[in-house]
Every structure is written in C-alpha cells, then in structure tokens.
C-alpha cells in the first residue's frame, strides 16, 4: 500500500537546500529591482554586461544566503514541513 503524500516528507537536508534555493532566487530578483543590473553610460561593460548581469546578481544572492541571508530560508524550510533546528 502506498502511504498518503502528507506522510511522505523529504529529508531535512533536501528541504533546507530547496529553501536556500528559493531565498537565493528571491534575493536575486530583489537585487535586480534595487538597481543591481546593467548600468547605463559611457563607462559600462556594454552588451557583455547586459548579458551577464543576472549571473552576477545570482552569485551575490548565493553569497548572501551562505552568510545567513535575511532569514527567509528558515521560514520556508518550516513551511515546507521541516522540523529540525537550523543547521
């Protein structure tokens, strides 16, 4: 017999990794809206900067999450059914 989905919970490490991915995506999007993107003017990176600005924002967001982020990971982790302490 197959157990109901509500009783099947992924491992905590998998849930935490997904929560970190979600916080990273959120922060990358917010960095873009905050103006951290391709710059305008004479002394910019040109079309290359436009092409790769999203990669820079994502790398910066990942670094922010590794440094503790804004606390969104833990809230998302618990909302997804995670129950252990932060780790």
N, C-alpha and C positions, 0 to 999 in steps of 0.2 A: 504494500500500500504506500502511496506517495504522500508524504506529510504536507499539510497546507502551507502555502507560501509564507504566512505570518509566523510559522515556527522555524523557517529556514532563514538564518541570519549569516551573512558572510563573516569571515574572520575580522576581528577588530583592526588588524593592521591594514587589511584591504579597504575597510570603511574609512579609516583615517587617511589613507592615501588618496581616496576619491574626494574626501572633504578638502584636503590640501589642494587638489587639482581645481576644485570649484572656487576656493578662495583665490587661487592664482589667476583664474580666468576673470573673476570679479575685479581684482586689483588691476590687472592689465587693462581691462575696459575702462576703469576709473582713471587710470593714468592717461589714457588716450583722451578722455573728456576733460582732464585737467590741463591739457595742452602739451603733454609729453608726446610729441609726434613729429612729423616732418616740419621743419622750420621754413619760413619764407625770408627771402632777402638774398643779398649778394654773396654772403659768406656761409653758405649752407652746403650740404652734401649732394645737392641736386637730385636727379632721378634715383640714384642709388639709395639715398637717404629715404626717399618716399617708399621704395620697395622694401626696405629692411627695418623701418621704424617699429613695426609690430613685433618683430623678433626682439628688439631691444626692450620694448615695454614688457614682453613676456618674461625675459630674463630678469629684469628688475623686479617684477612681481614675484617670481620664484624666490629671488634672494630675500625679498621682504617676508614671504611666508616662512622660509627657513629660519629667519631671525625672530620669528614669533608672530608675524603678521598683525592683524587687527583683531584677532580673537574669533574670527568667523569660522575657522576650521573646527574648533571645539563645539560651537553651536550646531554646525552642520553635521558633525560626527554624531552628536547626541540625537539630532532629529532623524538621522538615518538608522537609529537603533543601537548605536554604540553605547556601551555602559562602563567601560573601564576608565581609569584616571588618565589624564594627559600623559603622553609618553613619547 
